[in-house]
Amino acid sequence: MNNLDISILLQPSIRSIAYMSAFRDMGLKPKEIIYLEPTSENPDELFTEASEFNYSQFFDMTLDVSTFAKENDIPVKYVNSKSVNDPDTISAVKNALSNHILFTGGGILKKDVLGVGKRFIHVHPGLVPKYRGSTCFYYSMLETNTCGATAFFMDENLDTGNVIAQQGYAVNYQMTDKQKYFMDYVLDPFIRSDTLKIVLQKMSDPDEFVTYAQEPAKLPAYYVMHPLLRHLAIEKMNLNFSIEKSMGIFRIDHELE
């Protein structure tokens, strides 16, 4: 494993497992893990569904972060808090081994933690500036039957920071009624972690690690999608499934309006 100049502010979740899987897949490891307490447990039914529908083709949900860290000599700093804005978390971030902090979720970073002098990297499930806000991949799937993710440096505004990498995805997949976890626990973390791989590759080569400012947003940010609209997005994905094509989630070129 090669060391990368990045620390991880890790809120235990499926997303954080997908992110650590990205590091492992690329033979890389972070300088340290700042490990918060979990806000909730992953549902047991998720892993039953994952086994039945072979979700391991997307990323390894069985990866144990603590074991991965121990096996690869990654320092872990445990914080006795569930909040990314807790004073103990802020202190841990301020004293992190790297100036780059990968944010894995767990709330909205407030001014106090954003102001400690570190650069926070967030991978957002939407192509900004068009798809800002919450549950953006659903809106994109409903509109275009494609989705995307953007990695950017966080600032005090909503999804407006300088872009590190963007990637679009085509989804040729047909869900059954038994797959209630695929969208939020597979598709979302997969596109984020796959885009994270682009970031990690860029960080491995300083000459490639460049960013650019976003264009001004033409549309307002999205709110959490209503369950009915989520259903329509899934229905559209199923209707557009082609048995003549490979099934899965695939990188595509994208153009922003």
C-alpha positions as YAML, in Angstrom:
chain: A
units: angstrom
residues:
- id: 1
  name: MET
  ca: [0.00, 0.00, 0.00]
- id: 2
  name: ASN
  ca: [1.27, 3.46, -0.91]
- id: 3
  name: ASN
  ca: [0.67, 6.39, 1.43]
- id: 4
  name: LEU
  ca: [-1.42, 9.28, 0.16]
- id: 5
  name: ASP
  ca: [-1.37, 12.76, 1.67]
- id: 6
  name: ILE
  ca: [-4.97, 12.74, 2.87]
- id: 7
  name: SER
  ca: [-6.78, 12.12, 6.15]
- id: 8
  name: ILE
  ca: [-10.32, 10.74, 6.36]
- id: 9
  name: LEU
  ca: [-13.06, 12.14, 8.58]
- id: 10
  name: LEU
  ca: [-15.01, 8.91, 8.72]
- id: 11
  name: GLN
  ca: [-18.63, 8.57, 9.79]
- id: 12
  name: PRO
  ca: [-19.28, 4.79, 9.72]
- id: 13
  name: SER
  ca: [-21.70, 3.99, 6.90]
- id: 14
  name: ILE
  ca: [-22.00, 2.09, 3.65]
- id: 15
  name: ARG
  ca: [-20.55, 5.15, 1.94]
- id: 16
  name: SER
  ca: [-17.42, 5.09, 4.10]
- id: 17
  name: ILE
  ca: [-17.01, 1.38, 3.33]
- id: 18
  name: ALA
  ca: [-17.25, 2.16, -0.39]
- id: 19
  name: TYR
  ca: [-14.65, 4.91, 0.01]
- id: 20
  name: MET
  ca: [-12.22, 2.63, 1.82]
- id: 21
  name: SER
  ca: [-12.80, 0.00, -0.87]
- id: 22
  name: ALA
  ca: [-11.69, 2.62, -3.41]
- id: 23
  name: PHE
  ca: [-8.43, 3.13, -1.53]
- id: 24
  name: ARG
  ca: [-7.85, -0.63, -1.32]
- id: 25
  name: ASP
  ca: [-8.67, -1.18, -5.00]
- id: 26
  name: MET
  ca: [-6.03, 1.39, -5.94]
- id: 27
  name: GLY
  ca: [-3.37, 0.09, -3.56]
- id: 28
  name: LEU
  ca: [-3.44, 3.33, -1.57]
- id: 29
  name: LYS
  ca: [-3.95, 4.22, 2.07]
- id: 30
  name: PRO
  ca: [-4.66, 7.51, 3.85]
- id: 31
  name: LYS
  ca: [-2.34, 9.09, 6.40]
- id: 32
  name: GLU
  ca: [-4.92, 8.53, 9.11]
- id: 33
  name: ILE
  ca: [-8.58, 7.91, 9.86]
- id: 34
  name: ILE
  ca: [-10.49, 10.20, 12.21]
- id: 35
  name: TYR
  ca: [-13.20, 7.79, 13.30]
- id: 36
  name: LEU
  ca: [-16.51, 9.15, 14.62]
- id: 37
  name: GLU
  ca: [-19.20, 7.15, 16.40]
- id: 38
  name: PRO
  ca: [-21.91, 5.78, 14.08]
- id: 39
  name: THR
  ca: [-25.23, 7.59, 13.93]
- id: 40
  name: SER
  ca: [-27.05, 4.36, 13.01]
- id: 41
  name: GLU
  ca: [-26.38, 0.75, 12.12]
- id: 42
  name: ASN
  ca: [-26.60, -0.63, 8.60]
- id: 43
  name: PRO
  ca: [-29.79, -2.73, 8.30]
- id: 44
  name: ASP
  ca: [-29.25, -6.50, 8.32]
- id: 45
  name: GLU
  ca: [-31.62, -6.83, 5.37]
- id: 46
  name: LEU
  ca: [-29.15, -4.83, 3.26]
- id: 47
  name: PHE
  ca: [-26.52, -7.55, 3.44]
- id: 48
  name: THR
  ca: [-29.05, -10.28, 2.69]
- id: 49
  name: GLU
  ca: [-30.14, -8.32, -0.38]
- id: 50
  name: ALA
  ca: [-26.52, -7.66, -1.32]
- id: 51
  name: SER
  ca: [-25.76, -11.36, -1.31]
- id: 52
  name: GLU
  ca: [-28.87, -12.31, -3.28]
- id: 53
  name: PHE
  ca: [-28.31, -9.70, -6.00]
- id: 54
  name: ASN
  ca: [-24.50, -9.78, -6.13]
- id: 55
  name: TYR
  ca: [-23.85, -6.19, -5.08]
- id: 56
  name: SER
  ca: [-20.20, -7.12, -4.60]
- id: 57
  name: GLN
  ca: [-19.80, -6.45, -8.33]
- id: 58
  name: PHE
  ca: [-19.96, -2.75, -7.43]
- id: 59
  name: PHE
  ca: [-17.89, -2.58, -4.22]
- id: 60
  name: ASP
  ca: [-17.02, -4.75, -1.24]
- id: 61
  name: MET
  ca: [-19.69, -4.17, 1.42]
- id: 62
  name: THR
  ca: [-17.99, -6.67, 3.74]
- id: 63
  name: LEU
  ca: [-14.84, -4.55, 4.16]
- id: 64
  name: ASP
  ca: [-14.16, -3.87, 7.84]
- id: 65
  name: VAL
  ca: [-12.54, -0.44, 8.16]
- id: 66
  name: SER
  ca: [-10.84, -1.17, 11.51]
- id: 67
  name: THR
  ca: [-9.32, -4.39, 10.19]
- id: 68
  name: PHE
  ca: [-8.19, -2.67, 6.99]
- id: 69
  name: ALA
  ca: [-6.53, 0.07, 9.04]
- id: 70
  name: LYS
  ca: [-4.78, -2.39, 11.35]
- id: 71
  name: GLU
  ca: [-3.51, -4.58, 8.52]
- id: 72
  name: ASN
  ca: [-2.06, -1.56, 6.70]
- id: 73
  name: ASP
  ca: [-0.69, 0.40, 9.68]
- id: 74
  name: ILE
  ca: [-3.10, 3.30, 9.22]
- id: 75
  name: PRO
  ca: [-3.35, 5.40, 12.39]
- id: 76
  name: VAL
  ca: [-6.92, 5.66, 13.69]
- id: 77
  name: LYS
  ca: [-7.97, 8.54, 15.92]
- id: 78
  name: TYR
  ca: [-11.24, 7.67, 17.65]
- id: 79
  name: VAL
  ca: [-13.50, 10.59, 18.53]
- id: 80
  name: ASN
  ca: [-16.13, 10.15, 21.24]
- id: 81
  name: SER
  ca: [-18.81, 11.95, 19.25]
- id: 82
  name: LYS
  ca: [-21.30, 11.41, 16.44]
- id: 83
  name: SER
  ca: [-21.12, 15.01, 15.25]
- id: 84
  name: VAL
  ca: [-18.76, 16.44, 12.66]
- id: 85
  name: ASN
  ca: [-19.15, 19.79, 14.41]
- id: 86
  name: ASP
  ca: [-18.41, 18.62, 17.95]
- id: 87
  name: PRO
  ca: [-15.47, 20.38, 19.67]
- id: 88
  name: ASP
  ca: [-13.64, 17.03, 19.99]
- id: 89
  name: THR
  ca: [-14.07, 16.43, 16.25]
- id: 90
  name: ILE
  ca: [-12.88, 19.93, 15.45]
- id: 91
  name: SER
  ca: [-9.79, 19.39, 17.62]
- id: 92
  name: ALA
  ca: [-9.03, 16.07, 15.89]
- id: 93
  name: VAL
  ca: [-9.38, 17.67, 12.46]
- id: 94
  name: LYS
  ca: [-7.26, 20.65, 13.43]
- id: 95
  name: ASN
  ca: [-4.46, 18.27, 14.47]
- id: 96
  name: ALA
  ca: [-4.87, 15.94, 11.49]
- id: 97
  name: LEU
  ca: [-1.72, 14.63, 9.81]
- id: 98
  name: SER
  ca: [-2.74, 16.01, 6.41]
- id: 99
  name: ASN
  ca: [-4.10, 19.33, 5.16]
- id: 100
  name: HIS
  ca: [-6.52, 17.41, 2.94]
- id: 101
  name: ILE
  ca: [-9.52, 15.88, 4.72]
- id: 102
  name: LEU
  ca: [-11.89, 13.50, 2.93]
- id: 103
  name: PHE
  ca: [-15.39, 14.05, 4.30]
- id: 104
  name: THR
  ca: [-17.50, 10.88, 4.27]
- id: 105
  name: GLY
  ca: [-20.74, 12.32, 5.64]
- id: 106
  name: GLY
  ca: [-22.47, 12.77, 8.96]
- id: 107
  name: GLY
  ca: [-24.00, 16.22, 8.75]
- id: 108
  name: ILE
  ca: [-23.31, 19.67, 7.39]
- id: 109
  name: LEU
  ca: [-19.90, 21.10, 8.20]
- id: 110
  name: LYS
  ca: [-20.32, 24.42, 9.99]
- id: 111
  name: LYS
  ca: [-18.09, 27.46, 10.06]
- id: 112
  name: ASP
  ca: [-16.07, 26.37, 13.11]
- id: 113
  name: VAL
  ca: [-14.82, 23.14, 11.54]
- id: 114
  name: LEU
  ca: [-14.46, 24.62, 8.06]
- id: 115
  name: GLY
  ca: [-12.27, 27.34, 9.54]
- id: 116
  name: VAL
  ca: [-9.55, 25.15, 11.07]
- id: 117
  name: GLY
  ca: [-7.25, 25.60, 8.08]
- id: 118
  name: LYS
  ca: [-7.81, 22.25, 6.35]
- id: 119
  name: ARG
  ca: [-9.14, 21.58, 2.85]
- id: 120
  name: PHE
  ca: [-12.22, 19.35, 2.97]
- id: 121
  name: ILE
  ca: [-12.95, 17.13, -0.03]
- id: 122
  name: HIS
  ca: [-16.56, 16.08, -0.60]
- id: 123
  name: VAL
  ca: [-17.89, 13.76, -3.30]
- id: 124
  name: HIS
  ca: [-21.40, 14.88, -4.20]
- id: 125
  name: PRO
  ca: [-23.87, 12.61, -6.10]
- id: 126
  name: GLY
  ca: [-24.60, 15.08, -8.87]
- id: 127
  name: LEU
  ca: [-22.93, 17.01, -11.65]
- id: 128
  name: VAL
  ca: [-22.60, 20.57, -10.38]
- id: 129
  name: PRO
  ca: [-23.58, 23.30, -10.86]
- id: 130
  name: LYS
  ca: [-26.78, 21.87, -12.38]
- id: 131
  name: TYR
  ca: [-27.46, 19.23, -9.73]
- id: 132
  name: ARG
  ca: [-26.81, 20.76, -6.32]
- id: 133
  name: GLY
  ca: [-28.56, 19.92, -3.05]
- id: 134
  name: SER
  ca: [-29.95, 16.60, -1.85]
- id: 135
  name: THR
  ca: [-30.63, 13.22, -3.52]
- id: 136
  name: CYS
  ca: [-29.47, 14.69, -6.83]
- id: 137
  name: PHE
  ca: [-28.84, 11.39, -8.56]
- id: 138
  name: TYR
  ca: [-32.58, 10.63, -8.38]
- id: 139
  name: TYR
  ca: [-33.43, 13.90, -10.13]
- id: 140
  name: SER
  ca: [-30.79, 13.24, -12.78]
- id: 141
  name: MET
  ca: [-32.03, 9.68, -13.33]
- id: 142
  name: LEU
  ca: [-35.60, 10.94, -13.66]
- id: 143
  name: GLU
  ca: [-34.62, 13.61, -16.16]
- id: 144
  name: THR
  ca: [-31.95, 11.87, -18.27]
- id: 145
  name: ASN
  ca: [-31.64, 8.24, -17.07]
- id: 146
  name: THR
  ca: [-28.01, 9.06, -16.28]
- id: 147
  name: CYS
  ca: [-26.34, 10.36, -13.16]
- id: 148
  name: GLY
  ca: [-22.99, 11.68, -12.05]
- id: 149
  name: ALA
  ca: [-20.78, 12.69, -9.16]
- id: 150
  name: THR
  ca: [-18.54, 15.66, -8.45]
- id: 151
  name: ALA
  ca: [-15.60, 15.91, -6.07]
- id: 152
  name: PHE
  ca: [-14.92, 19.42, -4.84]
- id: 153
  name: PHE
  ca: [-13.32, 21.39, -2.02]
- id: 154
  name: MET
  ca: [-16.02, 22.40, 0.42]
- id: 155
  name: ASP
  ca: [-16.78, 26.01, 1.31]
- id: 156
  name: GLU
  ca: [-19.50, 27.64, 3.39]
- id: 157
  name: ASN
  ca: [-22.04, 27.58, 0.55]
- id: 158
  name: LEU
  ca: [-24.03, 24.64, -0.78]
- id: 159
  name: ASP
  ca: [-22.08, 22.54, -3.30]
- id: 160
  name: THR
  ca: [-20.24, 25.52, -4.77]
- id: 161
  name: GLY
  ca: [-16.56, 24.74, -4.10]
- id: 162
  name: ASN
  ca: [-13.77, 24.35, -6.65]
- id: 163
  name: VAL
  ca: [-14.13, 21.14, -8.64]
- id: 164
  name: ILE
  ca: [-11.45, 18.44, -8.48]
- id: 165
  name: ALA
  ca: [-13.16, 15.82, -10.66]
- id: 166
  name: GLN
  ca: [-16.51, 15.05, -12.29]
- id: 167
  name: GLN
  ca: [-17.77, 11.82, -13.79]
- id: 168
  name: GLY
  ca: [-21.01, 10.87, -15.52]
- id: 169
  name: TYR
  ca: [-22.60, 7.40, -15.37]
- id: 170
  name: ALA
  ca: [-25.03, 5.41, -17.47]
- id: 171
  name: VAL
  ca: [-27.16, 2.94, -15.53]
- id: 172
  name: ASN
  ca: [-28.39, -0.16, -17.33]
- id: 173
  name: TYR
  ca: [-30.00, -2.00, -14.48]
- id: 174
  name: GLN
  ca: [-33.40, -3.51, -13.75]
- id: 175
  name: MET
  ca: [-34.57, -3.67, -10.15]
- id: 176
  name: THR
  ca: [-37.12, -6.02, -8.63]
- id: 177
  name: ASP
  ca: [-39.56, -5.21, -5.84]
- id: 178
  name: LYS
  ca: [-37.22, -7.03, -3.46]
- id: 179
  name: GLN
  ca: [-34.39, -4.52, -4.00]
- id: 180
  name: LYS
  ca: [-35.29, -1.69, -1.65]
- id: 181
  name: TYR
  ca: [-31.66, -0.80, -0.90]
- id: 182
  name: PHE
  ca: [-30.08, -0.63, -4.35]
- id: 183
  name: MET
  ca: [-30.53, 3.06, -5.09]
- id: 184
  name: ASP
  ca: [-29.37, 4.54, -1.79]
- id: 185
  name: TYR
  ca: [-26.92, 1.88, -0.61]
- id: 186
  name: VAL
  ca: [-25.37, 0.77, -3.91]
- id: 187
  name: LEU
  ca: [-25.87, 3.25, -6.75]
- id: 188
  name: ASP
  ca: [-25.22, 6.37, -4.63]
- id: 189
  name: PRO
  ca: [-22.06, 5.15, -2.84]
- id: 190
  name: PHE
  ca: [-20.77, 3.48, -6.00]
- id: 191
  name: ILE
  ca: [-20.79, 6.61, -8.15]
- id: 192
  name: ARG
  ca: [-19.23, 8.59, -5.31]
- id: 193
  name: SER
  ca: [-16.49, 6.05, -4.62]
- id: 194
  name: ASP
  ca: [-15.74, 5.57, -8.30]
- id: 195
  name: THR
  ca: [-15.34, 9.34, -8.71]
- id: 196
  name: LEU
  ca: [-13.17, 9.33, -5.60]
- id: 197
  name: LYS
  ca: [-10.82, 6.99, -7.45]
- id: 198
  name: ILE
  ca: [-10.25, 9.76, -10.00]
- id: 199
  name: VAL
  ca: [-9.40, 12.14, -7.15]
- id: 200
  name: LEU
  ca: [-6.98, 9.64, -5.59]
- id: 201
  name: GLN
  ca: [-5.29, 9.10, -8.94]
- id: 202
  name: LYS
  ca: [-4.86, 12.86, -9.35]
- id: 203
  name: MET
  ca: [-3.48, 13.19, -5.83]
- id: 204
  name: SER
  ca: [-0.92, 10.49, -6.64]
- id: 205
  name: ASP
  ca: [0.48, 12.80, -9.33]
- id: 206
  name: PRO
  ca: [0.80, 16.42, -8.08]
- id: 207
  name: ASP
  ca: [1.02, 17.70, -11.66]
- id: 208
  name: GLU
  ca: [-2.47, 16.32, -12.30]
- id: 209
  name: PHE
  ca: [-4.03, 17.65, -9.11]
- id: 210
  name: VAL
  ca: [-5.63, 20.81, -10.45]
- id: 211
  name: THR
  ca: [-9.04, 22.31, -9.72]
- id: 212
  name: TYR
  ca: [-11.35, 24.79, -11.38]
- id: 213
  name: ALA
  ca: [-14.08, 27.12, -10.20]
- id: 214
  name: GLN
  ca: [-17.69, 26.24, -10.94]
- id: 215
  name: GLU
  ca: [-19.82, 28.22, -13.31]
- id: 216
  name: PRO
  ca: [-22.62, 30.18, -11.59]
- id: 217
  name: ALA
  ca: [-25.65, 27.96, -10.96]
- id: 218
  name: LYS
  ca: [-28.62, 28.57, -13.26]
- id: 219
  name: LEU
  ca: [-31.06, 26.52, -11.18]
- id: 220
  name: PRO
  ca: [-31.85, 26.37, -7.45]
- id: 221
  name: ALA
  ca: [-30.59, 23.48, -5.35]
- id: 222
  name: TYR
  ca: [-32.75, 20.36, -5.08]
- id: 223
  name: TYR
  ca: [-34.54, 19.27, -1.91]
- id: 224
  name: VAL
  ca: [-34.86, 15.66, -0.68]
- id: 225
  name: MET
  ca: [-36.92, 13.92, -3.34]
- id: 226
  name: HIS
  ca: [-40.50, 12.92, -2.55]
- id: 227
  name: PRO
  ca: [-41.07, 9.12, -2.41]
- id: 228
  name: LEU
  ca: [-43.44, 9.27, -5.38]
- id: 229
  name: LEU
  ca: [-40.78, 10.95, -7.54]
- id: 230
  name: ARG
  ca: [-38.22, 8.40, -6.35]
- id: 231
  name: HIS
  ca: [-40.57, 5.67, -7.52]
- id: 232
  name: LEU
  ca: [-40.89, 7.35, -10.90]
- id: 233
  name: ALA
  ca: [-37.11, 7.59, -11.24]
- id: 234
  name: ILE
  ca: [-36.76, 3.87, -10.52]
- id: 235
  name: GLU
  ca: [-39.59, 3.07, -12.92]
- id: 236
  name: LYS
  ca: [-37.88, 5.05, -15.67]
- id: 237
  name: MET
  ca: [-34.60, 3.22, -15.03]
- id: 238
  name: ASN
  ca: [-36.38, -0.14, -15.28]
- id: 239
  name: LEU
  ca: [-38.20, 0.87, -18.47]
- id: 240
  name: ASN
  ca: [-34.94, 1.94, -20.09]
- id: 241
  name: PHE
  ca: [-33.15, -1.30, -19.22]
- id: 242
  name: SER
  ca: [-31.79, -3.07, -22.29]
- id: 243
  name: ILE
  ca: [-31.17, -6.80, -22.17]
- id: 244
  name: GLU
  ca: [-28.92, -6.39, -25.22]
- id: 245
  name: LYS
  ca: [-26.40, -4.32, -23.24]
- id: 246
  name: SER
  ca: [-24.22, -5.23, -20.29]
- id: 247
  name: MET
  ca: [-25.99, -4.72, -16.99]
- id: 248
  name: GLY
  ca: [-24.38, -2.35, -14.52]
- id: 249
  name: ILE
  ca: [-23.19, 1.20, -13.89]
- id: 250
  name: PHE
  ca: [-20.76, 2.58, -16.45]
- id: 251
  name: ARG
  ca: [-18.65, 5.72, -16.82]
- id: 252
  name: ILE
  ca: [-19.70, 8.03, -19.64]
- id: 253
  name: ASP
  ca: [-18.64, 11.43, -20.93]
- id: 254
  name: HIS
  ca: [-20.88, 14.24, -19.79]
- id: 255
  name: GLU
  ca: [-21.68, 17.76, -20.87]
- id: 256
  name: LEU
  ca: [-23.03, 20.38, -18.49]
- id: 257
  name: GLU
  ca: [-25.62, 22.85, -19.70]
...
